[in-house]
Amino acid sequence: MYKLWESSWRDDAVVLDAKKAIFADPARVREINHVGKYYNVPGPHICQPSPQRTPILMQAGTSKAGKNFAAKHAEAIFVAGHSPSVIAKNVAEVRALAKEAGRDPQHVKFLAMICPILGNTQEEAQQKYEEYRSLGSIEGALALFGGWTGIDLAKYDDNEELRYVESNAIRSAVEAWSKSMPGVAKWTKLTVAQHITVGGLGATVVGTAAHVADEFERWVREADVDGFNIAYALKPGTFQDVIALLIPELRSRGLFWEDYAVEGGTYRENLYRVKGQSGLLADHPASGYRWKADEPSNGS
C-alpha cells in the first residue's frame, strides 16, 4: 500500500492542462511491480493521490505483535482500560519501541476509550448511570465479554469470586477493574456483566462536567495519552451531553480547541498541528517511498 500511495504518482504528475486535454503526465505515473509473499501488485495506482497520499494510520490492539506493528507504522493508537495505570504501561512500551525504530515517540498519538456519563450535578449523573445499567442485557454483556477476550464465563457459578479462579487471564482482567473500582466488594460474573453494560472494556466516568474534566486531565497526566475516543451509552444523548456540558468546561481550562489548528487543513496537519504537514512525517518508514517532483520520471 505504501508503494501505491507514495511511489506510483510523482508529486507533479497531475498537470490539469485543459487546452491539451491532459489530466496527468504519463511519464510521471509508474507501476510499482510489487512482489510479495502472498500477492503481487503490478500497479500503477488507479487514481491520483489525495493531499495526504497515505491516510492517517490508526491502529488498535496491544498484543505483542500489535505493539511492534504500531510502533513502526501507526500514527494514532486506540487503547482501552479501566484505569490510567493499566494503559500507561502499554503507552510507555509502544513509545519505547517507536524510539528503537527510529521514530520520535511523541509522533505516535494515543487515544483512550472513555464513556462519560454527565449531569448538572453528581446525583443527576449517577441517576443516569443507574438507569443505563438497568437497561443493559446481562447475557448480551457476557457474550460481548467472551467475544472480546476469548473467555467464557458461563462455566463459573453466579456467586463465584472471579479474582480467585484458576484462569490467569480472568484474574488479570478482573483485578484491573477492582483496582479502578475499590468499592466493589465481590467480582462475580454478574458484576462483570453489569460493569460492561455501560462503557464496555473502556473506562466509564460518572459526574459533573468539572469532575469528568478532572478525570480527563488525570488520564493525560498519569497514562500519557494524547486524547480520547468517546464511547457512548446513548446515541445521540451521550454526545449531546458532551457538547452541552463537557466541551465548555474543557475550553474554560484551555484543553479543547476553539477551531482547527490548521484552518482548511488535512487530518494529518491538524493531528500534528503543523501547516503543510499533509504527508507522512520524515521519521515514518513509509516516507522514503515518496516520489518527489525533483526525482527522475519514467524514461528520464
Contacts in CASP RR format, 6 or more apart in sequence:
PFRMAT RR
TARGET T0000
AUTHOR 0000-0000-0000
METHOD contacts of the structure
MODEL  1
MYKLWESSWRDDAVVLDAKKAIFADPARVREINHVGKYYNVPGPHICQPS
PQRTPILMQAGTSKAGKNFAAKHAEAIFVAGHSPSVIAKNVAEVRALAKE
AGRDPQHVKFLAMICPILGNTQEEAQQKYEEYRSLGSIEGALALFGGWTG
IDLAKYDDNEELRYVESNAIRSAVEAWSKSMPGVAKWTKLTVAQHITVGG
LGATVVGTAAHVADEFERWVREADVDGFNIAYALKPGTFQDVIALLIPEL
RSRGLFWEDYAVEGGTYRENLYRVKGQSGLLADHPASGYRWKADEPSNGS
1 54 0 8 1.000
2 54 0 8 1.000
2 286 0 8 1.000
2 289 0 8 1.000
3 32 0 8 1.000
3 34 0 8 1.000
3 41 0 8 1.000
3 289 0 8 1.000
4 32 0 8 1.000
4 41 0 8 1.000
4 43 0 8 1.000
4 44 0 8 1.000
4 45 0 8 1.000
5 45 0 8 1.000
5 49 0 8 1.000
5 53 0 8 1.000
5 54 0 8 1.000
5 55 0 8 1.000
5 286 0 8 1.000
5 289 0 8 1.000
6 49 0 8 1.000
6 53 0 8 1.000
6 54 0 8 1.000
6 280 0 8 1.000
6 286 0 8 1.000
6 287 0 8 1.000
6 288 0 8 1.000
6 289 0 8 1.000
6 290 0 8 1.000
6 291 0 8 1.000
7 30 0 8 1.000
7 32 0 8 1.000
7 289 0 8 1.000
7 290 0 8 1.000
7 291 0 8 1.000
8 29 0 8 1.000
8 30 0 8 1.000
8 31 0 8 1.000
8 32 0 8 1.000
8 43 0 8 1.000
8 44 0 8 1.000
8 45 0 8 1.000
8 291 0 8 1.000
9 24 0 8 1.000
9 28 0 8 1.000
9 29 0 8 1.000
9 44 0 8 1.000
9 45 0 8 1.000
9 48 0 8 1.000
9 49 0 8 1.000
9 291 0 8 1.000
10 28 0 8 1.000
10 29 0 8 1.000
10 291 0 8 1.000
10 292 0 8 1.000
10 293 0 8 1.000
10 295 0 8 1.000
10 297 0 8 1.000
11 290 0 8 1.000
11 291 0 8 1.000
11 292 0 8 1.000
11 293 0 8 1.000
12 25 0 8 1.000
12 28 0 8 1.000
12 293 0 8 1.000
13 24 0 8 1.000
13 25 0 8 1.000
13 28 0 8 1.000
13 29 0 8 1.000
13 48 0 8 1.000
14 23 0 8 1.000
14 24 0 8 1.000
14 48 0 8 1.000
15 22 0 8 1.000
15 23 0 8 1.000
15 24 0 8 1.000
15 25 0 8 1.000
16 22 0 8 1.000
16 23 0 8 1.000
24 48 0 8 1.000
25 297 0 8 1.000
26 298 0 8 1.000
27 297 0 8 1.000
27 298 0 8 1.000
27 299 0 8 1.000
27 300 0 8 1.000
28 297 0 8 1.000
28 298 0 8 1.000
29 44 0 8 1.000
29 45 0 8 1.000
29 298 0 8 1.000
30 44 0 8 1.000
30 291 0 8 1.000
30 298 0 8 1.000
31 42 0 8 1.000
31 43 0 8 1.000
31 44 0 8 1.000
32 41 0 8 1.000
32 42 0 8 1.000
32 43 0 8 1.000
32 44 0 8 1.000
32 45 0 8 1.000
33 42 0 8 1.000
33 43 0 8 1.000
34 40 0 8 1.000
34 41 0 8 1.000
34 42 0 8 1.000
34 43 0 8 1.000
51 266 0 8 1.000
51 278 0 8 1.000
52 266 0 8 1.000
52 267 0 8 1.000
52 268 0 8 1.000
52 278 0 8 1.000
52 279 0 8 1.000
53 278 0 8 1.000
53 279 0 8 1.000
53 280 0 8 1.000
53 290 0 8 1.000
54 279 0 8 1.000
54 280 0 8 1.000
54 286 0 8 1.000
55 267 0 8 1.000
56 75 0 8 1.000
56 76 0 8 1.000
56 267 0 8 1.000
56 268 0 8 1.000
56 271 0 8 1.000
57 73 0 8 1.000
57 74 0 8 1.000
57 75 0 8 1.000
57 76 0 8 1.000
58 74 0 8 1.000
58 75 0 8 1.000
58 76 0 8 1.000
58 77 0 8 1.000
58 78 0 8 1.000
59 66 0 8 1.000
59 69 0 8 1.000
59 70 0 8 1.000
59 73 0 8 1.000
59 74 0 8 1.000
59 76 0 8 1.000
59 77 0 8 1.000
59 78 0 8 1.000
60 77 0 8 1.000
60 78 0 8 1.000
60 79 0 8 1.000
61 67 0 8 1.000
61 70 0 8 1.000
61 77 0 8 1.000
61 78 0 8 1.000
61 79 0 8 1.000
62 79 0 8 1.000
62 90 0 8 1.000
62 94 0 8 1.000
67 90 0 8 1.000
67 93 0 8 1.000
67 94 0 8 1.000
67 97 0 8 1.000
68 97 0 8 1.000
70 77 0 8 1.000
70 94 0 8 1.000
70 97 0 8 1.000
70 108 0 8 1.000
71 94 0 8 1.000
71 95 0 8 1.000
71 97 0 8 1.000
71 98 0 8 1.000
71 100 0 8 1.000
71 101 0 8 1.000
71 103 0 8 1.000
71 108 0 8 1.000
72 97 0 8 1.000
72 98 0 8 1.000
72 101 0 8 1.000
72 103 0 8 1.000
72 285 0 8 1.000
73 284 0 8 1.000
73 285 0 8 1.000
73 286 0 8 1.000
74 108 0 8 1.000
75 107 0 8 1.000
75 108 0 8 1.000
75 109 0 8 1.000
75 268 0 8 1.000
75 271 0 8 1.000
75 281 0 8 1.000
75 284 0 8 1.000
76 108 0 8 1.000
76 109 0 8 1.000
76 110 0 8 1.000
76 111 0 8 1.000
76 226 0 8 1.000
76 271 0 8 1.000
77 94 0 8 1.000
77 108 0 8 1.000
77 109 0 8 1.000
77 110 0 8 1.000
77 111 0 8 1.000
78 111 0 8 1.000
78 113 0 8 1.000
78 229 0 8 1.000
79 87 0 8 1.000
79 90 0 8 1.000
79 91 0 8 1.000
79 110 0 8 1.000
79 111 0 8 1.000
79 112 0 8 1.000
79 113 0 8 1.000
79 225 0 8 1.000
80 87 0 8 1.000
80 112 0 8 1.000
80 113 0 8 1.000
80 201 0 8 1.000
80 202 0 8 1.000
80 203 0 8 1.000
81 87 0 8 1.000
81 112 0 8 1.000
81 113 0 8 1.000
81 176 0 8 1.000
81 201 0 8 1.000
81 202 0 8 1.000
81 203 0 8 1.000
82 176 0 8 1.000
82 177 0 8 1.000
82 180 0 8 1.000
82 181 0 8 1.000
82 201 0 8 1.000
82 202 0 8 1.000
82 203 0 8 1.000
83 176 0 8 1.000
83 179 0 8 1.000
83 180 0 8 1.000
83 203 0 8 1.000
84 218 0 8 1.000
84 219 0 8 1.000
84 221 0 8 1.000
84 222 0 8 1.000
84 223 0 8 1.000
85 179 0 8 1.000
85 222 0 8 1.000
85 223 0 8 1.000
86 176 0 8 1.000
86 180 0 8 1.000
87 110 0 8 1.000
87 112 0 8 1.000
87 219 0 8 1.000
87 223 0 8 1.000
87 225 0 8 1.000
88 222 0 8 1.000
88 223 0 8 1.000
88 224 0 8 1.000
91 110 0 8 1.000
91 223 0 8 1.000
91 224 0 8 1.000
91 225 0 8 1.000
92 224 0 8 1.000
94 108 0 8 1.000
94 110 0 8 1.000
95 105 0 8 1.000
95 106 0 8 1.000
95 108 0 8 1.000
95 224 0 8 1.000
96 105 0 8 1.000
98 104 0 8 1.000
98 105 0 8 1.000
98 107 0 8 1.000
98 108 0 8 1.000
99 105 0 8 1.000
101 285 0 8 1.000
102 283 0 8 1.000
103 283 0 8 1.000
103 284 0 8 1.000
104 281 0 8 1.000
104 283 0 8 1.000
107 272 0 8 1.000
107 281 0 8 1.000
107 283 0 8 1.000
107 284 0 8 1.000
109 226 0 8 1.000
109 227 0 8 1.000
109 271 0 8 1.000
110 223 0 8 1.000
110 224 0 8 1.000
110 225 0 8 1.000
110 226 0 8 1.000
110 227 0 8 1.000
111 225 0 8 1.000
111 226 0 8 1.000
111 227 0 8 1.000
111 228 0 8 1.000
111 229 0 8 1.000
112 203 0 8 1.000
112 219 0 8 1.000
112 223 0 8 1.000
112 225 0 8 1.000
112 227 0 8 1.000
112 228 0 8 1.000
112 229 0 8 1.000
113 199 0 8 1.000
113 201 0 8 1.000
113 202 0 8 1.000
113 203 0 8 1.000
113 228 0 8 1.000
113 229 0 8 1.000
113 231 0 8 1.000
114 202 0 8 1.000
114 203 0 8 1.000
114 204 0 8 1.000
114 205 0 8 1.000
114 215 0 8 1.000
114 216 0 8 1.000
114 219 0 8 1.000
114 228 0 8 1.000
114 229 0 8 1.000
114 230 0 8 1.000
114 231 0 8 1.000
115 198 0 8 1.000
115 199 0 8 1.000
115 200 0 8 1.000
115 202 0 8 1.000
115 203 0 8 1.000
115 204 0 8 1.000
115 205 0 8 1.000
115 230 0 8 1.000
115 231 0 8 1.000
115 232 0 8 1.000
115 233 0 8 1.000
115 238 0 8 1.000
116 204 0 8 1.000
116 205 0 8 1.000
116 212 0 8 1.000
116 230 0 8 1.000
116 238 0 8 1.000
116 241 0 8 1.000
116 242 0 8 1.000
116 246 0 8 1.000
117 125 0 8 1.000
117 128 0 8 1.000
117 129 0 8 1.000
117 132 0 8 1.000
117 198 0 8 1.000
117 204 0 8 1.000
117 205 0 8 1.000
117 206 0 8 1.000
117 207 0 8 1.000
117 233 0 8 1.000
117 238 0 8 1.000
118 125 0 8 1.000
118 128 0 8 1.000
118 207 0 8 1.000
118 208 0 8 1.000
118 209 0 8 1.000
118 212 0 8 1.000
118 241 0 8 1.000
118 242 0 8 1.000
118 245 0 8 1.000
118 246 0 8 1.000
119 125 0 8 1.000
119 128 0 8 1.000
119 207 0 8 1.000
119 208 0 8 1.000
119 209 0 8 1.000
119 241 0 8 1.000
119 245 0 8 1.000
120 208 0 8 1.000
120 245 0 8 1.000
121 208 0 8 1.000
122 206 0 8 1.000
122 207 0 8 1.000
122 208 0 8 1.000
122 211 0 8 1.000
125 206 0 8 1.000
125 207 0 8 1.000
125 208 0 8 1.000
126 206 0 8 1.000
126 207 0 8 1.000
128 206 0 8 1.000
128 233 0 8 1.000
129 198 0 8 1.000
129 204 0 8 1.000
129 206 0 8 1.000
132 197 0 8 1.000
132 198 0 8 1.000
132 233 0 8 1.000
132 234 0 8 1.000
133 194 0 8 1.000
133 197 0 8 1.000
133 198 0 8 1.000
135 197 0 8 1.000
136 197 0 8 1.000
136 198 0 8 1.000
137 197 0 8 1.000
138 190 0 8 1.000
138 193 0 8 1.000
138 194 0 8 1.000
138 197 0 8 1.000
139 193 0 8 1.000
140 193 0 8 1.000
141 192 0 8 1.000
141 193 0 8 1.000
141 194 0 8 1.000
141 196 0 8 1.000
141 197 0 8 1.000
142 153 0 8 1.000
142 154 0 8 1.000
142 189 0 8 1.000
142 192 0 8 1.000
142 193 0 8 1.000
144 196 0 8 1.000
144 200 0 8 1.000
145 151 0 8 1.000
145 153 0 8 1.000
145 192 0 8 1.000
145 193 0 8 1.000
145 196 0 8 1.000
146 152 0 8 1.000
146 153 0 8 1.000
148 201 0 8 1.000
149 169 0 8 1.000
149 173 0 8 1.000
151 167 0 8 1.000
151 169 0 8 1.000
151 170 0 8 1.000
151 173 0 8 1.000
153 162 0 8 1.000
153 170 0 8 1.000
153 189 0 8 1.000
153 192 0 8 1.000
156 162 0 8 1.000
156 165 0 8 1.000
156 188 0 8 1.000
156 189 0 8 1.000
158 188 0 8 1.000
158 189 0 8 1.000
158 190 0 8 1.000
159 186 0 8 1.000
159 188 0 8 1.000
160 188 0 8 1.000
160 189 0 8 1.000
161 186 0 8 1.000
161 187 0 8 1.000
161 188 0 8 1.000
162 170 0 8 1.000
162 171 0 8 1.000
162 174 0 8 1.000
162 187 0 8 1.000
162 188 0 8 1.000
162 189 0 8 1.000
162 191 0 8 1.000
162 192 0 8 1.000
163 171 0 8 1.000
163 174 0 8 1.000
163 175 0 8 1.000
163 178 0 8 1.000
163 187 0 8 1.000
164 171 0 8 1.000
165 171 0 8 1.000
174 187 0 8 1.000
174 192 0 8 1.000
177 184 0 8 1.000
177 187 0 8 1.000
177 192 0 8 1.000
177 195 0 8 1.000
178 184 0 8 1.000
178 187 0 8 1.000
180 203 0 8 1.000
181 195 0 8 1.000
184 191 0 8 1.000
198 204 0 8 1.000
198 233 0 8 1.000
199 231 0 8 1.000
199 233 0 8 1.000
200 231 0 8 1.000
202 231 0 8 1.000
203 219 0 8 1.000
205 211 0 8 1.000
205 212 0 8 1.000
205 215 0 8 1.000
208 245 0 8 1.000
209 245 0 8 1.000
209 246 0 8 1.000
209 248 0 8 1.000
209 249 0 8 1.000
210 249 0 8 1.000
212 246 0 8 1.000
212 249 0 8 1.000
213 246 0 8 1.000
213 249 0 8 1.000
213 250 0 8 1.000
213 253 0 8 1.000
213 255 0 8 1.000
216 228 0 8 1.000
216 250 0 8 1.000
216 255 0 8 1.000
217 253 0 8 1.000
217 255 0 8 1.000
219 225 0 8 1.000
219 228 0 8 1.000
220 226 0 8 1.000
220 227 0 8 1.000
230 238 0 8 1.000
230 239 0 8 1.000
230 242 0 8 1.000
231 238 0 8 1.000
232 238 0 8 1.000
232 239 0 8 1.000
247 256 0 8 1.000
250 256 0 8 1.000
251 258 0 8 1.000
260 270 0 8 1.000
261 269 0 8 1.000
261 270 0 8 1.000
261 273 0 8 1.000
262 269 0 8 1.000
262 270 0 8 1.000
262 273 0 8 1.000
262 274 0 8 1.000
262 275 0 8 1.000
262 276 0 8 1.000
265 275 0 8 1.000
265 278 0 8 1.000
266 278 0 8 1.000
266 279 0 8 1.000
268 277 0 8 1.000
268 278 0 8 1.000
268 279 0 8 1.000
268 280 0 8 1.000
269 275 0 8 1.000
269 276 0 8 1.000
269 277 0 8 1.000
269 278 0 8 1.000
272 281 0 8 1.000
279 287 0 8 1.000
279 290 0 8 1.000
280 286 0 8 1.000
280 287 0 8 1.000
280 290 0 8 1.000
281 287 0 8 1.000
END
